[in-house]
Amino acid sequence: MHKTTLLGIFITLIMLGAPSTTSANEKDRLYKLYGDAPKGSKLRPIEATSYIPFNKEYSQLSERQKKIYRADFQGLQPDQIPPFPEGGVNQIYEPLIQGHARIGGGGELLLFADIDEEGVAQKVTVYKSPTEELAELATTVVFNLKFHPATCAGEPCAMEFPFLFDVPHRNRELKSLNKEDFGKGDIDTAYSK
């Protein structure tokens, strides 16, 4: 066959809706949290990405999204549900993004929190952080969050909650970490959702 005949068959199949090798149902949607556009720009920076929606409760996630979330919990049994922030994971991301705009830096933030049967963080351990200030902020945020507690065989139980955030690199220089000096660095813009 000639190339033009093959091209014609290919175009016809596409127009008729022939199934492709990967359907839309097989792909995982990537959710994004956008920041505010810097002054003079209409481009909003992407602050965080996730394969689960930022603003949904665990019970509102699809089965696929639950499976993605559960993959972060090693040794989780089928009858166990991991702890989940009330109001969604944006309850963690949003204050960290706002604080990051003031603090600056970039890199991985990795922490583990021990969540008790009441959905309260009892211990937070930060294993990796771009800055000490962001580690302190993350610890404060998690200690002040209310979680839906984990369940084991239908009963509330204590479980560890892992959190990994690939913090985008930002150049911020603060005069100090005093509240009145926040945002008074070299760059006059702050990012939020």
N, C-alpha and C positions, 0 to 999 in steps of 0.2 A: 504494500500500500504506500501511497505517497504521503508525505508529511502533512499536506493540506487535508487529506481525507482523515487521517488520525486526529488532527486538530479539530476537525468538524465533528467527529464522533465524541471527542472529549467535551467540547462545548455543549453538544446536545445532551449528554448525560448530566452535566452540571445544571442545565436549564430544566431538565425533567426532575431534578431533585434526587438524583441517584445517591445512595448512601456513600459517605466518604469513609476513609479508614478510621477516623476518630469522630464520633458524634459529639454534639454539644453536651449531652448528658454525662459523657465520660470525663469531660474536662472539669477541673475544679476552678471555681471563680475566685479571683484574687481581689479581696476587699482592700480599700486604701483609705487612710486618714490623711486628709490634705490640710496643710497649714494655710495661713493667710499669705496673699501675694505681697512681696516686699514693695515699698513705695516706688512708684514709677514702673511697675511691672504688672502684667495680668497673669503671669505664670504662678500657680500655687504649688509650692513644694509638697512632695509626698513625704509625710512624716513617718508613717508606719504601714506595713502591709500584712495581711493575714488571709488564710484560707477559710476562716470562720468570720462571720459578721461581728463587728466591734460592739454593736449596741443591742444584741439579743441575749436573752437568758438561755441557759443550757437547754431548757425544755422547748425552746423555740427553734433550736438548730435542727437541720435535716439529719437524717441518719448518717449520711456521708460526712457532714460537718462534725457530728458527734464522734465518729470514728477517727477523724483527723485530730480532734482535740484529745481524745483518749490515748492516742499514740504517744503522747508526751509522758504518760504515767506507766512506768515499768511495772510489770507483773500485775496489772489490773485484771481482776476476775470479771466474767460476764455479768455477775449479779452486783457489781460495784459501780457506783457513779462517782466520779471525782468531784472535788470542791470546785465551785465556780463563782466568780464575783457577782453579787446581786447587781442587776442593771447592765451586765455585760462587761467584757474585758476593757471597754473604753474607760471604765472607772479607774483603771490603772494607767492606761496609755495617755489620757488627756492631761492629768497633772504632771506626768513625766515629760510630755512634749512641751508644756508651758514652762516647766522648770528648766528644761534643756535649752530653751531659747535664751534664758538668762545666764545659764551656766556655761554652755558651749561644749566643745569637745566632740567626740564621736567614737563609736566602737560597740562592742557587745556588752550588754548588761544581763547578767545571769544571776538569778536568786532563787532560793527555795524557802517556802514558808510552811511552818507546821500549823495546819488549820484544825481546830478542835471540833467536837461534836455540836457545838453551838454556832459554828461558822465564824469563829474569831481567830485571828492569827496569834499564836502563842510565842512563836520564834521566827525570825527572819534572818537568813544567812545569805549575804551577797558574796558570790564566788568570783565575780568578774564585773568590773564597771569602768567606763571611760574616765570617770573622775570620782574622787571621794565625795564631792558634793552631790553628785547624781546618785551614788550609793546611799547616802543619808536620806535623800529625798524619796527614793524608791522604798526604803525601809519604813519611813514615816507613812507613805501612801498605803502600803500593804497593811501596816498595823491599824490604820484608820478605816479600812474597808470592812464591809460586812459580806461574808460569803454564804452561798448556799452550801451547807456542809456536805461532805461526802456521805454516801450511803453504802452500807455493806449489808447485803441480804435484806434490804428494805429498811434498815435502822441507821440513824445518823452515826457516823464514826469519824475518828480523827484520821487525817491523811495529809501527806506532803503535797504542796502546790508548787510546781516549777514555773518559772516565768523567764523567758528569753526575749530580749528586745535588741534588735540591731539598730542602734542609735545612729541616725545620719550625722555626718560630720558637719559641724557648724563652727564658724569662727566668732567667738564672743570673748571679749575681755571686759571683766567687771572691775570697777574701782574697788568694790568690796562686796561681800555677801550680805550686807545690811539691807533690810527691806526697802529703805528709802533710796538705795542706789541701784535696785534692780532695773535693768534695761538701759542703764547709762553707760554702756560700753562704746566701742568704736562704731558699732552698727546700730542704727536707730530703729530697728524693726524687731518685732516679736512674732513668733509663730504659734498658732493655735488651730484647733479644728475648724 
